[in-house]
Amino acid sequence: MKPRVTDEQFTQMLKEQEAGEKTANLCRRSAISHGTFYLYKSTYGGMKPVNAKRLKALKKENAR
């Protein structure tokens, strides 16, 4: 199943939230639930898009 939001898009969403955008608006625009948003936030909080790509690559490598 393909995720609705990529890691890079999510890190951008986190930046928008930190800038003052409401979480409800971000979730509605991306078609994800509040629970999903906070789950991703606990994983990717404070990361830059480059770091998110590295994390994704490491998870893919570990899955092999």
LODRENMI-650341 format. One record per residue: residue in three letters; x, y, z of N, C-alpha, C in turn. Coordinates in Angstrom, 1 decimal, always signed. Atoms other than C-alpha are relative to their C-alpha. Example, Ala and Ser with C-alpha at 12.3 -4.5 7.8 and 13.67 -1.06 7.14 Angstrom:
BEGIN
+------+--------+--------+--------+--------+--------+--------+--------+--------+--------+
! rest !   n_xx !   n_yy !   n_zz !  ca_xx !  ca_yy !  ca_zz !   c_xx !   c_yy !   c_zz !
+------+--------+--------+--------+--------+--------+--------+--------+--------+--------+
!  Ala !   +0.9 !   -1.2 !   +0.0 !  +12.3 !   -4.5 !   +7.8 !   +0.9 !   +1.2 !   +0.0 !
!  Ser !   -0.9 !   -1.1 !   +0.0 !  +13.7 !   -1.1 !   +7.1 !   -0.8 !   +1.1 !   +0.8 !
+------+--------+--------+--------+--------+--------+--------+--------+--------+--------+
This chain:
BEGIN
+------+--------+--------+--------+--------+--------+--------+--------+--------+--------+
! rest !   n_xx !   n_yy !   n_zz !  ca_xx !  ca_yy !  ca_zz !   c_xx !   c_yy !   c_zz !
+------+--------+--------+--------+--------+--------+--------+--------+--------+--------+
!  Met !   +0.8 !   -1.2 !   +0.0 !   +0.0 !   +0.0 !   +0.0 !   +0.9 !   +1.2 !   +0.0 !
!  Lys !   -0.8 !   -1.3 !   +0.2 !   +1.4 !   +3.4 !   -1.1 !   -0.4 !   +1.0 !   +1.1 !
!  Pro !   +0.4 !   -1.0 !   -1.0 !   +1.5 !   +6.0 !   +1.7 !   -0.5 !   +1.2 !   -0.7 !
!  Arg !   +0.6 !   -1.2 !   +0.5 !   -0.5 !   +9.1 !   +1.1 !   +1.1 !   +1.2 !   +0.0 !
!  Val !   -1.0 !   -1.1 !   -0.2 !   +2.4 !  +11.4 !   +2.3 !   +1.4 !   -0.6 !   +0.0 !
!  Thr !   -1.4 !   +0.5 !   +0.0 !   +6.1 !  +10.9 !   +1.5 !   +0.7 !   +0.6 !   +1.2 !
!  Asp !   -0.8 !   -0.5 !   -1.2 !   +8.7 !  +11.5 !   +4.2 !   +0.4 !   +1.5 !   -0.2 !
!  Glu !   -0.4 !   -1.4 !   +0.3 !   +9.8 !  +14.7 !   +2.5 !   -1.2 !   +1.0 !   +0.1 !
!  Gln !   +1.2 !   -0.8 !   -0.1 !   +6.3 !  +16.0 !   +2.3 !   -0.4 !   +0.2 !   +1.5 !
!  Phe !   +0.4 !   -0.1 !   -1.4 !   +5.7 !  +15.2 !   +5.9 !   +1.0 !   +1.0 !   +0.8 !
!  Thr !   -0.8 !   -0.9 !   -0.7 !   +8.8 !  +17.1 !   +7.1 !   -0.3 !   +1.4 !   -0.4 !
!  Gln !   +0.5 !   -1.4 !   +0.4 !   +7.5 !  +20.1 !   +5.1 !   -1.2 !   +0.3 !   +0.8 !
!  Met !   +1.2 !   -0.2 !   -0.8 !   +4.2 !  +19.7 !   +6.9 !   +0.4 !   +0.4 !   +1.4 !
!  Leu !   -0.4 !   -0.4 !   -1.4 !   +6.0 !  +19.8 !  +10.3 !   +0.5 !   +1.4 !   +0.0 !
!  Lys !   -0.4 !   -1.4 !   +0.0 !   +7.7 !  +23.0 !   +9.3 !   -1.1 !   +1.0 !   -0.1 !
!  Glu !   +1.1 !   -0.8 !   +0.0 !   +4.4 !  +24.5 !   +8.4 !   -0.7 !   +0.1 !   +1.3 !
!  Gln !   +0.7 !   +0.0 !   -1.3 !   +2.9 !  +23.5 !  +11.7 !   +0.8 !   +0.8 !   +1.0 !
!  Glu !   -0.9 !   -0.8 !   -0.9 !   +5.9 !  +25.0 !  +13.6 !   -0.2 !   +1.5 !   -0.4 !
!  Ala !   +0.1 !   -1.4 !   +0.4 !   +5.3 !  +28.2 !  +11.6 !   -1.4 !   +0.6 !   +0.3 !
!  Gly !   +1.3 !   -0.6 !   -0.5 !   +1.7 !  +28.5 !  +12.9 !   -1.2 !   -0.6 !   -0.7 !
!  Glu !   +1.1 !   +0.7 !   +0.7 !   -0.4 !  +26.4 !  +10.5 !   -0.8 !   -0.9 !   +0.9 !
!  Lys !   +0.7 !   +0.9 !   -0.9 !   -3.2 !  +24.5 !  +12.3 !   +0.1 !   -1.4 !   -0.5 !
!  Thr !   -0.1 !   +1.4 !   +0.3 !   -2.9 !  +20.8 !  +12.4 !   -1.2 !   -0.5 !   -0.7 !
!  Ala !   +1.2 !   +0.4 !   +0.7 !   -6.5 !  +20.3 !  +11.3 !   +0.1 !   +0.3 !   -1.5 !
!  Asn !   -0.1 !   -0.4 !   +1.4 !   -5.8 !  +22.2 !   +8.1 !   +1.0 !   -0.9 !   -0.8 !
!  Leu !   -1.1 !   +0.9 !   +0.6 !   -2.6 !  +20.2 !   +7.4 !   -0.6 !   -1.4 !   -0.3 !
!  Cys !   +0.5 !   +1.4 !   +0.2 !   -4.4 !  +16.9 !   +7.9 !   -1.1 !   -0.1 !   -1.0 !
!  Arg !   +1.1 !   -0.1 !   +1.0 !   -7.4 !  +17.9 !   +5.8 !   +0.6 !   +0.1 !   -1.4 !
!  Arg !   -0.6 !   -0.3 !   +1.3 !   -5.2 !  +19.1 !   +2.9 !   +0.8 !   -1.3 !   -0.4 !
!  Ser !   -0.7 !   +1.2 !   +0.4 !   -3.1 !  +15.9 !   +3.0 !   -0.8 !   -1.3 !   +0.1 !
!  Ala !   +0.9 !   +1.2 !   -0.2 !   -6.0 !  +13.5 !   +3.7 !   +0.5 !   -1.1 !   +0.9 !
!  Ile !   -0.5 !   +0.9 !   -1.0 !   -4.5 !  +12.0 !   +6.8 !   -0.7 !   +0.3 !   +1.3 !
!  Ser !   +0.6 !   -0.2 !   -1.3 !   -5.9 !  +11.6 !  +10.3 !   +0.9 !   +0.7 !   +1.0 !
!  His !   -0.9 !   -0.7 !   -1.0 !   -4.7 !  +13.5 !  +13.4 !   +0.9 !   -1.0 !   +0.6 !
!  Gly !   -0.8 !   +1.0 !   -0.6 !   -3.5 !  +10.2 !  +14.8 !   +1.2 !   -0.3 !   -0.8 !
!  Thr !   -1.1 !   +0.3 !   +1.0 !   -1.4 !   +9.5 !  +11.7 !   +1.0 !   +1.2 !   +0.1 !
!  Phe !   -0.9 !   -1.1 !   -0.1 !   +0.0 !  +13.0 !  +11.9 !   +0.9 !   +0.0 !   +1.2 !
!  Tyr !   -0.9 !   +0.0 !   -1.2 !   +1.2 !  +12.7 !  +15.5 !   +0.9 !   -1.2 !   +0.0 !
!  Leu !   -0.9 !   +1.2 !   +0.1 !   +2.6 !   +9.2 !  +14.8 !   +1.2 !   +0.4 !   -0.8 !
!  Tyr !   -1.1 !   -0.4 !   +0.8 !   +4.7 !  +10.6 !  +12.0 !   +0.8 !   +1.1 !   +0.7 !
!  Lys !   -0.7 !   -1.0 !   -0.7 !   +5.6 !  +13.6 !  +14.1 !   +0.9 !   -0.5 !   +1.1 !
!  Ser !   -0.9 !   +0.6 !   -1.0 !   +7.0 !  +11.4 !  +16.9 !   +1.2 !   -0.7 !   -0.7 !
!  Thr !   -1.1 !   +0.7 !   +0.8 !   +9.1 !   +9.6 !  +14.2 !   +0.9 !   +1.1 !   -0.6 !
!  Tyr !   -0.7 !   -1.0 !   +0.8 !  +10.2 !  +12.6 !  +12.1 !   +0.2 !   +1.4 !   +0.5 !
!  Gly !   -0.1 !   -1.3 !   -0.6 !  +10.0 !  +15.5 !  +14.4 !   +1.4 !   +0.5 !   +0.1 !
!  Gly !   -1.3 !   -0.6 !   +0.0 !  +13.0 !  +17.8 !  +14.1 !   +0.9 !   -0.4 !   -1.1 !
!  Met !   -0.8 !   +0.4 !   +1.1 !  +14.3 !  +16.2 !  +11.0 !   -0.1 !   +0.9 !   -1.2 !
!  Lys !   +0.0 !   -0.8 !   +1.3 !  +15.3 !  +17.9 !   +7.8 !   -0.3 !   -1.1 !   -1.1 !
!  Pro !   +0.3 !   +1.0 !   +1.0 !  +14.2 !  +16.3 !   +4.5 !   +1.1 !   -0.9 !   -0.4 !
!  Val !   -1.2 !   +0.9 !   +0.3 !  +17.7 !  +15.0 !   +3.9 !   +0.1 !   -1.1 !   +1.0 !
!  Asn !   -0.1 !   +1.1 !   -1.0 !  +17.7 !  +13.1 !   +7.1 !   -1.1 !   -1.0 !   -0.1 !
!  Ala !   +1.1 !   +0.9 !   +0.2 !  +14.3 !  +11.7 !   +6.4 !   +0.3 !   -1.0 !   -1.2 !
!  Lys !   -0.4 !   +0.9 !   +1.1 !  +15.6 !  +10.3 !   +3.1 !   +1.0 !   -1.1 !   +0.5 !
!  Arg !   -1.0 !   +0.9 !   -0.6 !  +18.5 !   +8.7 !   +5.0 !   -0.7 !   -1.1 !   +0.8 !
!  Leu !   +0.8 !   +1.0 !   -0.9 !  +16.1 !   +7.1 !   +7.5 !   -0.7 !   -1.0 !   -0.9 !
!  Lys !   +0.7 !   +0.8 !   +0.9 !  +14.0 !   +5.8 !   +4.7 !   +0.9 !   -1.1 !   -0.7 !
!  Ala !   -0.9 !   +0.9 !   +0.7 !  +17.0 !   +4.3 !   +2.9 !   +0.5 !   -1.1 !   +1.0 !
!  Leu !   -0.4 !   +1.0 !   -1.0 !  +18.2 !   +2.6 !   +6.2 !   -1.1 !   -1.0 !   +0.3 !
!  Lys !   +1.1 !   +1.0 !   -0.2 !  +14.8 !   +1.1 !   +6.8 !   -0.1 !   -1.0 !   -1.1 !
!  Lys !   +0.0 !   +0.8 !   +1.2 !  +14.8 !   -0.2 !   +3.2 !   +1.1 !   -1.1 !   +0.1 !
!  Glu !   -1.2 !   +0.9 !   -0.1 !  +18.3 !   -1.7 !   +3.7 !   -0.2 !   -1.1 !   +1.1 !
!  Asn !   +0.2 !   +0.9 !   -1.1 !  +17.4 !   -3.3 !   +7.0 !   -1.1 !   -1.0 !   -0.3 !
!  Ala !   +1.0 !   +0.9 !   +0.4 !  +14.3 !   -4.9 !   +5.5 !   +0.5 !   -1.1 !   -0.9 !
!  Arg !   -0.5 !   +1.0 !   +0.9 !  +16.4 !   -6.8 !   +3.0 !   +0.7 !   -1.0 !   +0.8 !
+------+--------+--------+--------+--------+--------+--------+--------+--------+--------+
